[in-house]
Structures are given as structure tokens and as C-alpha cells.
Amino acid sequence: MAWIKYFDASPAFFMAVNGQMAFPNPAAAQEGTRAFAQTIRHIELKWGDDLRVDPLTNEFAVVGVSWREMQVDNTGHSVTQAGYFTGLAEYREGRWQLRDAHWSSPVSSH
């Protein structure tokens, strides 16, 4: 649920995961995040030491960083994933928020 405050609430927001549109707008992101939170007992997200920030203007920056996440669902099943995150961050109302976000994981070779 903590993620919602980092998502831009304007119609410009979207999130893609592995090349698929996950949330086309902020309402879908809020609804999807709330529904997902009901299924999860614990999440640990660790960002890599390779953060890249490309300032575009005083209000916009592109960010990129590797990540690793461990999730435990309500049944106790654990899943660990890793990948790379990119996004467009916007500074508004005194804080940085993600306006666009894309999470990617390596494609399985199977």
C-alpha cells in the first residue's frame, strides 16, 4: 500500500511490467495495488547500488536501478524476483513521484 503515495495521481501516470501494461492510469494502480496487498503477507524490496538519475529539467528526471524482491503470500509461499526498474520521476507538491514506471525481469530461457 505504501507505493500508492509514490505514484503520480494525474492521468499521465502508467506502469508497465515486462512489456505489458499493468496499470494504464492512477485509478487502476490504486485498485490493483489494494487488491494485491490483500494477497501478500510480507514483501522485501531491495534496490541495487547502481542507481542512475538523468535530470531532464528541474521537475523531471529519468531513473534506473536494479532491484530484488522477495514476496510471501498469505499461504506462506515465497517468491524471489529480480530485474531492472526505469521510470520518469516528477517533482510536484514538494516531493518526487513516479509519473511513468516500468519493471522488468529477465526472460526465462525455457
Buried (B, 14 or more C-beta within 10 A) or exposed (E): EEBEEEBBBEEEBBBBBEEEEBBEBBEBBBEEBEEBEEEEEEBEEEEEEEEEEEEEEEEBBBBBBBBEBBBBBEEEEEEEEEBBBBBBBBEEEEEBBBBBBBBBEEEEEE
